[in-house]
């Protein structure tokens, strides 16, 4: 077995037999490389697309009345090859192959980018096996959690907490090791590997914070309305609470317009119940 392959096998064996899920199911996503591949495919298809359009324009067929593609305003090349020299079997086969590769790559990249990620810095075991990266590169490298379902949507507030946790860990470890790449290395295994499941922590924190916010938005209006007999002031309190609540949810959550309407309507209905239960005395 070659030395390089033996070393790779040793590295892969350690990461494939680890006891932590981050190490077992964390894989690099190669975002820049994926994008470069898509750009190369895009450029090749663009050249074929240009040749096909020029061949079509050379036919001198009048465009449709609507002209959705804007063929009337398309720029024509000075020296256009004959159609039979451009539209060949080789071009058709090449176009089919490139289009299939391009579509597959786009769909695959979309799925990859929707998967849950974590920083290589969160996994001390994997980081110790990458002796070619600096501390900042370890912090910036993102790994995929292949054992989790893709994200249906991304909560901006949870994402902000996730990013804050990564920055805090980066600051703490960089201060501790002062330029030594987080102290990750084969000699540090005796101290135990350091792990941080930032996505799980961010999920728990975001849920707790939202639970507290919802409790505040329900308790505060209840307290204010219970001691206020004037209906005019009650309406002002309700209006302010609804506006602040809807604005806060819009900023902190990636809710659709329909979801915002449902949430705001439900919250307004709850406050209306408070008003109906705090009718002025003597009525």
C-alpha positions as YAML, in Angstrom:
chain: A
units: angstrom
residues:
- id: 1
  name: UNK
  ca: [0.00, 0.00, 0.00]
- id: 2
  name: UNK
  ca: [1.47, 3.42, -0.97]
- id: 3
  name: UNK
  ca: [2.47, 5.66, 1.92]
- id: 4
  name: UNK
  ca: [0.01, 8.41, 0.89]
- id: 5
  name: UNK
  ca: [-2.88, 5.95, 0.60]
- id: 6
  name: UNK
  ca: [-1.95, 4.36, 3.91]
- id: 7
  name: UNK
  ca: [-1.99, 7.76, 5.60]
- id: 8
  name: UNK
  ca: [-5.36, 8.59, 4.04]
- id: 9
  name: UNK
  ca: [-6.78, 5.27, 5.20]
- id: 10
  name: UNK
  ca: [-5.55, 5.93, 8.73]
- id: 11
  name: UNK
  ca: [-7.22, 9.35, 8.71]
- id: 12
  name: UNK
  ca: [-10.46, 8.07, 7.22]
- id: 13
  name: UNK
  ca: [-10.54, 5.13, 9.62]
- id: 14
  name: UNK
  ca: [-10.32, 7.46, 12.63]
- id: 15
  name: UNK
  ca: [-13.15, 9.68, 11.36]
- id: 16
  name: UNK
  ca: [-15.32, 6.69, 10.34]
- id: 17
  name: UNK
  ca: [-15.03, 4.89, 13.69]
- id: 18
  name: UNK
  ca: [-15.40, 7.91, 15.99]
- id: 19
  name: UNK
  ca: [-17.89, 8.02, 18.84]
- id: 20
  name: UNK
  ca: [-19.26, 11.50, 18.09]
- id: 21
  name: UNK
  ca: [-21.94, 12.18, 15.47]
- id: 22
  name: UNK
  ca: [-20.21, 15.35, 14.31]
- id: 23
  name: UNK
  ca: [-17.12, 13.37, 13.35]
- id: 24
  name: UNK
  ca: [-19.03, 10.43, 11.91]
- id: 25
  name: UNK
  ca: [-21.44, 12.41, 9.75]
- id: 26
  name: UNK
  ca: [-19.52, 15.61, 9.00]
- id: 27
  name: UNK
  ca: [-18.40, 16.05, 5.39]
- id: 28
  name: UNK
  ca: [-17.02, 19.05, 3.54]
- id: 29
  name: UNK
  ca: [-19.45, 20.68, 1.13]
- id: 30
  name: UNK
  ca: [-16.86, 22.26, -1.25]
- id: 31
  name: UNK
  ca: [-19.07, 25.28, -1.91]
- id: 32
  name: UNK
  ca: [-16.54, 27.19, -4.00]
- id: 33
  name: UNK
  ca: [-15.66, 24.12, -6.06]
- id: 34
  name: UNK
  ca: [-19.33, 23.39, -6.72]
- id: 35
  name: UNK
  ca: [-19.86, 26.98, -7.85]
- id: 36
  name: UNK
  ca: [-16.80, 26.86, -10.12]
- id: 37
  name: UNK
  ca: [-18.08, 23.68, -11.72]
- id: 38
  name: UNK
  ca: [-21.46, 25.33, -12.34]
- id: 39
  name: UNK
  ca: [-19.79, 28.42, -13.80]
- id: 40
  name: UNK
  ca: [-17.68, 26.33, -16.21]
- id: 41
  name: UNK
  ca: [-20.77, 24.42, -17.33]
- id: 42
  name: UNK
  ca: [-22.70, 27.66, -17.64]
- id: 43
  name: UNK
  ca: [-19.99, 29.20, -19.85]
- id: 44
  name: UNK
  ca: [-19.86, 26.16, -22.15]
- id: 45
  name: UNK
  ca: [-23.64, 26.12, -22.55]
- id: 46
  name: UNK
  ca: [-23.67, 29.87, -23.12]
- id: 47
  name: UNK
  ca: [-21.30, 29.45, -26.09]
- id: 48
  name: UNK
  ca: [-23.56, 26.78, -27.58]
- id: 49
  name: UNK
  ca: [-26.62, 28.90, -26.82]
- id: 50
  name: UNK
  ca: [-25.10, 31.87, -28.66]
- id: 51
  name: UNK
  ca: [-24.30, 29.73, -31.70]
- id: 52
  name: UNK
  ca: [-27.83, 28.30, -31.76]
- id: 53
  name: UNK
  ca: [-29.43, 31.74, -31.52]
- id: 54
  name: UNK
  ca: [-27.26, 33.09, -34.33]
- id: 55
  name: UNK
  ca: [-28.19, 30.11, -36.48]
- id: 56
  name: UNK
  ca: [-31.87, 30.71, -35.73]
- id: 57
  name: UNK
  ca: [-31.65, 34.40, -36.57]
- id: 58
  name: UNK
  ca: [-29.92, 33.61, -39.85]
- id: 59
  name: UNK
  ca: [-33.04, 31.77, -41.01]
- id: 60
  name: UNK
  ca: [-34.74, 35.17, -41.35]
- id: 61
  name: UNK
  ca: [-38.00, 33.79, -39.91]
- id: 62
  name: UNK
  ca: [-40.23, 36.65, -38.66]
- id: 63
  name: UNK
  ca: [-40.70, 36.53, -34.89]
- id: 64
  name: UNK
  ca: [-44.14, 36.04, -33.38]
- id: 65
  name: UNK
  ca: [-46.40, 38.98, -32.67]
- id: 66
  name: UNK
  ca: [-45.72, 38.88, -28.93]
- id: 67
  name: UNK
  ca: [-41.97, 38.24, -29.37]
- id: 68
  name: UNK
  ca: [-41.38, 37.17, -25.77]
- id: 69
  name: UNK
  ca: [-37.71, 36.47, -26.42]
- id: 70
  name: UNK
  ca: [-37.11, 39.87, -27.96]
- id: 71
  name: UNK
  ca: [-35.73, 38.42, -31.18]
- id: 72
  name: UNK
  ca: [-36.39, 41.70, -33.01]
- id: 73
  name: UNK
  ca: [-33.76, 43.39, -30.85]
- id: 74
  name: UNK
  ca: [-31.20, 40.57, -30.81]
- id: 75
  name: UNK
  ca: [-27.71, 41.49, -31.96]
- id: 76
  name: UNK
  ca: [-26.45, 39.52, -34.94]
- id: 77
  name: UNK
  ca: [-22.85, 38.58, -35.58]
- id: 78
  name: UNK
  ca: [-21.20, 39.81, -38.75]
- id: 79
  name: UNK
  ca: [-20.01, 36.45, -40.00]
- id: 80
  name: UNK
  ca: [-22.62, 33.80, -39.22]
- id: 81
  name: UNK
  ca: [-21.78, 30.24, -40.31]
- id: 82
  name: UNK
  ca: [-24.28, 28.30, -42.33]
- id: 83
  name: UNK
  ca: [-27.00, 26.56, -40.37]
- id: 84
  name: UNK
  ca: [-25.87, 23.14, -41.51]
- id: 85
  name: UNK
  ca: [-22.36, 23.92, -40.29]
- id: 86
  name: UNK
  ca: [-23.63, 24.97, -36.86]
- id: 87
  name: UNK
  ca: [-26.52, 22.61, -36.10]
- id: 88
  name: UNK
  ca: [-24.86, 19.21, -36.26]
- id: 89
  name: UNK
  ca: [-25.31, 15.90, -34.53]
- id: 90
  name: UNK
  ca: [-22.16, 16.56, -32.53]
- id: 91
  name: UNK
  ca: [-23.59, 19.86, -31.28]
- id: 92
  name: UNK
  ca: [-26.91, 18.26, -30.30]
- id: 93
  name: UNK
  ca: [-25.21, 15.45, -28.39]
- id: 94
  name: UNK
  ca: [-22.84, 17.87, -26.69]
- id: 95
  name: UNK
  ca: [-25.75, 20.15, -25.77]
- id: 96
  name: UNK
  ca: [-27.73, 17.26, -24.26]
- id: 97
  name: UNK
  ca: [-24.75, 16.13, -22.21]
- id: 98
  name: UNK
  ca: [-23.96, 19.63, -20.91]
- id: 99
  name: UNK
  ca: [-27.59, 20.46, -20.14]
- id: 100
  name: UNK
  ca: [-28.03, 17.23, -18.18]
- id: 101
  name: UNK
  ca: [-24.82, 17.82, -16.23]
- id: 102
  name: UNK
  ca: [-25.79, 21.44, -15.59]
- id: 103
  name: UNK
  ca: [-29.32, 20.61, -14.40]
- id: 104
  name: UNK
  ca: [-28.10, 17.76, -12.20]
- id: 105
  name: UNK
  ca: [-25.38, 19.97, -10.71]
- id: 106
  name: UNK
  ca: [-27.86, 22.78, -9.99]
- id: 107
  name: UNK
  ca: [-30.33, 20.44, -8.28]
- id: 108
  name: UNK
  ca: [-27.57, 18.72, -6.31]
- id: 109
  name: UNK
  ca: [-26.05, 22.03, -5.21]
- id: 110
  name: UNK
  ca: [-29.46, 23.30, -4.11]
- id: 111
  name: UNK
  ca: [-29.91, 20.18, -1.96]
- id: 112
  name: UNK
  ca: [-26.39, 20.49, -0.55]
- id: 113
  name: UNK
  ca: [-26.93, 24.12, 0.45]
- id: 114
  name: UNK
  ca: [-30.18, 23.22, 2.23]
- id: 115
  name: UNK
  ca: [-28.43, 20.68, 4.47]
- id: 116
  name: UNK
  ca: [-27.54, 21.46, 8.07]
- id: 117
  name: UNK
  ca: [-23.98, 22.72, 8.49]
- id: 118
  name: UNK
  ca: [-21.49, 23.21, 11.29]
- id: 119
  name: UNK
  ca: [-18.00, 24.66, 11.53]
- id: 120
  name: UNK
  ca: [-14.95, 22.42, 11.40]
- id: 121
  name: UNK
  ca: [-13.90, 24.22, 14.57]
- id: 122
  name: UNK
  ca: [-16.85, 22.58, 16.37]
- id: 123
  name: UNK
  ca: [-15.30, 19.15, 15.87]
- id: 124
  name: UNK
  ca: [-11.93, 18.76, 17.55]
- id: 125
  name: UNK
  ca: [-11.40, 15.28, 16.12]
- id: 126
  name: UNK
  ca: [-11.79, 16.24, 12.47]
- id: 127
  name: UNK
  ca: [-9.93, 19.52, 12.97]
- id: 128
  name: UNK
  ca: [-6.96, 17.61, 14.42]
- id: 129
  name: UNK
  ca: [-6.76, 15.57, 11.20]
- id: 130
  name: UNK
  ca: [-6.47, 18.73, 9.07]
- id: 131
  name: UNK
  ca: [-2.96, 19.96, 9.80]
- id: 132
  name: UNK
  ca: [-2.95, 22.06, 6.58]
- id: 133
  name: UNK
  ca: [-5.45, 24.64, 7.88]
- id: 134
  name: UNK
  ca: [-4.91, 27.70, 10.04]
- id: 135
  name: UNK
  ca: [-7.16, 28.64, 12.93]
- id: 136
  name: UNK
  ca: [-9.22, 31.03, 10.81]
- id: 137
  name: UNK
  ca: [-9.54, 28.48, 8.00]
- id: 138
  name: UNK
  ca: [-10.79, 25.92, 10.50]
- id: 139
  name: UNK
  ca: [-13.36, 28.48, 11.67]
- id: 140
  name: UNK
  ca: [-14.50, 29.28, 8.12]
- id: 141
  name: UNK
  ca: [-14.67, 25.67, 6.88]
- id: 142
  name: UNK
  ca: [-18.24, 24.36, 6.87]
- id: 143
  name: UNK
  ca: [-19.15, 20.70, 7.14]
- id: 144
  name: UNK
  ca: [-22.44, 19.01, 6.27]
- id: 145
  name: UNK
  ca: [-24.51, 16.89, 8.65]
- id: 146
  name: UNK
  ca: [-25.48, 14.02, 6.35]
- id: 147
  name: UNK
  ca: [-27.39, 12.28, 9.14]
- id: 148
  name: UNK
  ca: [-30.00, 15.06, 9.39]
- id: 149
  name: UNK
  ca: [-32.88, 16.05, 7.16]
- id: 150
  name: UNK
  ca: [-32.46, 19.08, 4.87]
- id: 151
  name: UNK
  ca: [-33.77, 22.37, 6.24]
- id: 152
  name: UNK
  ca: [-37.27, 23.14, 4.99]
- id: 153
  name: UNK
  ca: [-36.58, 26.77, 5.87]
- id: 154
  name: UNK
  ca: [-33.93, 28.71, 7.75]
- id: 155
  name: UNK
  ca: [-34.89, 30.71, 10.80]
- id: 156
  name: UNK
  ca: [-32.91, 34.00, 10.69]
- id: 157
  name: UNK
  ca: [-32.96, 34.32, 14.47]
- id: 158
  name: UNK
  ca: [-31.70, 30.77, 14.99]
- id: 159
  name: UNK
  ca: [-29.07, 31.35, 12.31]
- id: 160
  name: UNK
  ca: [-27.90, 34.49, 14.13]
- id: 161
  name: UNK
  ca: [-27.54, 32.55, 17.40]
- id: 162
  name: UNK
  ca: [-25.72, 29.78, 15.53]
- id: 163
  name: UNK
  ca: [-23.25, 32.28, 14.09]
- id: 164
  name: UNK
  ca: [-22.81, 33.96, 17.49]
- id: 165
  name: UNK
  ca: [-21.94, 30.63, 19.12]
- id: 166
  name: UNK
  ca: [-19.33, 29.90, 16.46]
- id: 167
  name: UNK
  ca: [-17.76, 33.32, 16.94]
- id: 168
  name: UNK
  ca: [-17.68, 32.86, 20.71]
- id: 169
  name: UNK
  ca: [-15.99, 29.48, 20.37]
- id: 170
  name: UNK
  ca: [-13.49, 30.92, 17.91]
- id: 171
  name: UNK
  ca: [-12.69, 33.80, 20.29]
- id: 172
  name: UNK
  ca: [-12.38, 31.49, 23.29]
- id: 173
  name: UNK
  ca: [-10.12, 28.94, 21.59]
- id: 174
  name: UNK
  ca: [-7.96, 31.56, 19.86]
- id: 175
  name: UNK
  ca: [-7.32, 33.28, 23.19]
- id: 176
  name: UNK
  ca: [-6.56, 29.97, 24.85]
- id: 177
  name: UNK
  ca: [-4.00, 28.78, 22.33]
- id: 178
  name: UNK
  ca: [-2.65, 32.12, 21.07]
- id: 179
  name: UNK
  ca: [-2.02, 31.29, 17.44]
- id: 180
  name: UNK
  ca: [-1.57, 27.55, 17.90]
- id: 181
  name: UNK
  ca: [-4.27, 26.10, 15.64]
- id: 182
  name: UNK
  ca: [-6.70, 25.62, 18.51]
- id: 183
  name: UNK
  ca: [-4.31, 23.15, 20.02]
- id: 184
  name: UNK
  ca: [-5.79, 20.50, 17.73]
- id: 185
  name: UNK
  ca: [-3.26, 17.82, 17.07]
- id: 186
  name: UNK
  ca: [-2.41, 14.19, 17.65]
- id: 187
  name: UNK
  ca: [-0.73, 14.99, 20.95]
- id: 188
  name: UNK
  ca: [-3.88, 16.55, 22.36]
- id: 189
  name: UNK
  ca: [-6.04, 13.45, 22.14]
- id: 190
  name: UNK
  ca: [-5.10, 12.48, 25.65]
- id: 191
  name: UNK
  ca: [-6.93, 15.57, 26.91]
- id: 192
  name: UNK
  ca: [-10.12, 14.52, 25.15]
- id: 193
  name: UNK
  ca: [-11.64, 15.98, 21.99]
- id: 194
  name: UNK
  ca: [-13.68, 19.16, 22.13]
- id: 195
  name: UNK
  ca: [-17.12, 19.17, 20.47]
- id: 196
  name: UNK
  ca: [-19.86, 21.77, 20.16]
- id: 197
  name: UNK
  ca: [-23.16, 21.03, 18.45]
- id: 198
  name: UNK
  ca: [-23.93, 24.67, 17.69]
- id: 199
  name: UNK
  ca: [-27.02, 23.88, 15.60]
- id: 200
  name: UNK
  ca: [-28.63, 21.99, 18.50]
- id: 201
  name: UNK
  ca: [-27.70, 24.70, 21.01]
- id: 202
  name: UNK
  ca: [-28.97, 27.44, 18.68]
- id: 203
  name: UNK
  ca: [-32.23, 25.55, 18.17]
- id: 204
  name: UNK
  ca: [-32.81, 25.19, 21.92]
- id: 205
  name: UNK
  ca: [-31.91, 28.82, 22.67]
- id: 206
  name: UNK
  ca: [-34.09, 30.22, 19.88]
- id: 207
  name: UNK
  ca: [-37.10, 28.18, 21.04]
- id: 208
  name: UNK
  ca: [-36.64, 29.27, 24.65]
- id: 209
  name: UNK
  ca: [-36.26, 32.92, 23.68]
- id: 210
  name: UNK
  ca: [-39.38, 32.80, 21.50]
- id: 211
  name: UNK
  ca: [-41.31, 31.11, 24.29]
- id: 212
  name: UNK
  ca: [-40.34, 33.95, 26.64]
- id: 213
  name: UNK
  ca: [-41.24, 36.58, 24.03]
- id: 214
  name: UNK
  ca: [-44.66, 35.02, 23.45]
- id: 215
  name: UNK
  ca: [-45.29, 34.86, 27.17]
- id: 216
  name: UNK
  ca: [-44.39, 38.54, 27.51]
- id: 217
  name: UNK
  ca: [-46.69, 39.54, 24.66]
- id: 218
  name: UNK
  ca: [-49.56, 37.67, 26.32]
- id: 219
  name: UNK
  ca: [-48.97, 38.58, 29.96]
- id: 220
  name: UNK
  ca: [-48.18, 42.30, 29.54]
- id: 221
  name: UNK
  ca: [-51.40, 43.16, 27.61]
- id: 222
  name: UNK
  ca: [-53.41, 41.08, 30.10]
- id: 223
  name: UNK
  ca: [-51.99, 43.04, 33.02]
- id: 224
  name: UNK
  ca: [-52.48, 46.41, 31.33]
- id: 225
  name: UNK
  ca: [-56.01, 45.70, 30.13]
- id: 226
  name: UNK
  ca: [-57.18, 44.24, 33.44]
- id: 227
  name: UNK
  ca: [-56.53, 47.56, 35.22]
- id: 228
  name: UNK
  ca: [-57.76, 49.86, 32.46]
- id: 229
  name: UNK
  ca: [-61.55, 50.50, 32.27]
- id: 230
  name: UNK
  ca: [-61.36, 53.08, 29.46]
- id: 231
  name: UNK
  ca: [-62.14, 51.46, 26.13]
- id: 232
  name: UNK
  ca: [-60.23, 54.08, 24.13]
- id: 233
  name: UNK
  ca: [-57.00, 53.36, 25.96]
- id: 234
  name: UNK
  ca: [-57.67, 49.63, 25.69]
- id: 235
  name: UNK
  ca: [-57.83, 49.94, 21.90]
- id: 236
  name: UNK
  ca: [-54.55, 51.88, 21.90]
- id: 237
  name: UNK
  ca: [-52.84, 49.18, 23.97]
- id: 238
  name: UNK
  ca: [-54.16, 46.45, 21.68]
- id: 239
  name: UNK
  ca: [-53.09, 48.32, 18.53]
- id: 240
  name: UNK
  ca: [-49.57, 48.93, 19.88]
- id: 241
  name: UNK
  ca: [-49.17, 45.31, 20.95]
- id: 242
  name: UNK
  ca: [-50.34, 44.00, 17.56]
- id: 243
  name: UNK
  ca: [-48.02, 46.30, 15.62]
- id: 244
  name: UNK
  ca: [-44.99, 45.49, 17.80]
- id: 245
  name: UNK
  ca: [-45.76, 41.76, 17.76]
- id: 246
  name: UNK
  ca: [-46.18, 41.54, 13.98]
- id: 247
  name: UNK
  ca: [-43.07, 43.67, 13.38]
- id: 248
  name: UNK
  ca: [-40.98, 41.56, 15.75]
- id: 249
  name: UNK
  ca: [-42.12, 38.28, 14.19]
- id: 250
  name: UNK
  ca: [-41.44, 39.64, 10.70]
- id: 251
  name: UNK
  ca: [-37.90, 40.66, 11.63]
- id: 252
  name: UNK
  ca: [-36.94, 37.63, 13.70]
- id: 253
  name: UNK
  ca: [-38.68, 34.87, 11.71]
- id: 254
  name: UNK
  ca: [-38.73, 34.06, 8.03]
- id: 255
  name: UNK
  ca: [-42.51, 33.88, 7.93]
- id: 256
  name: UNK
  ca: [-44.51, 34.12, 4.73]
- id: 257
  name: UNK
  ca: [-47.19, 36.75, 4.20]
- id: 258
  name: UNK
  ca: [-49.93, 34.18, 4.78]
- id: 259
  name: UNK
  ca: [-48.30, 32.98, 8.00]
- id: 260
  name: UNK
  ca: [-47.97, 36.57, 9.18]
- id: 261
  name: UNK
  ca: [-51.67, 37.18, 8.54]
- id: 262
  name: UNK
  ca: [-52.60, 34.02, 10.49]
- id: 263
  name: UNK
  ca: [-50.30, 34.84, 13.43]
- id: 264
  name: UNK
  ca: [-51.43, 38.45, 13.64]
- id: 265
  name: UNK
  ca: [-55.10, 37.50, 13.38]
- id: 266
  name: UNK
  ca: [-54.73, 34.87, 16.10]
- id: 267
  name: UNK
  ca: [-52.91, 37.30, 18.38]
- id: 268
  name: UNK
  ca: [-55.54, 39.99, 17.77]
- id: 269
  name: UNK
  ca: [-58.28, 37.47, 18.57]
- id: 270
  name: UNK
  ca: [-56.61, 36.63, 21.90]
- id: 271
  name: UNK
  ca: [-56.38, 40.33, 22.84]
- id: 272
  name: UNK
  ca: [-60.03, 40.84, 21.90]
- id: 273
  name: UNK
  ca: [-60.91, 38.15, 24.44]
- id: 274
  name: UNK
  ca: [-58.99, 40.12, 27.07]
- id: 275
  name: UNK
  ca: [-61.04, 43.21, 26.23]
- id: 276
  name: UNK
  ca: [-64.35, 41.36, 26.38]
- id: 277
  name: UNK
  ca: [-63.43, 40.04, 29.84]
- id: 278
  name: UNK
  ca: [-62.46, 43.49, 31.14]
- id: 279
  name: UNK
  ca: [-65.67, 45.39, 30.42]
- id: 280
  name: UNK
  ca: [-66.19, 48.57, 32.46]
- id: 281
  name: UNK
  ca: [-67.91, 48.05, 35.81]
- id: 282
  name: UNK
  ca: [-71.60, 48.91, 35.89]
- id: 283
  name: UNK
  ca: [-72.34, 47.88, 32.31]
...
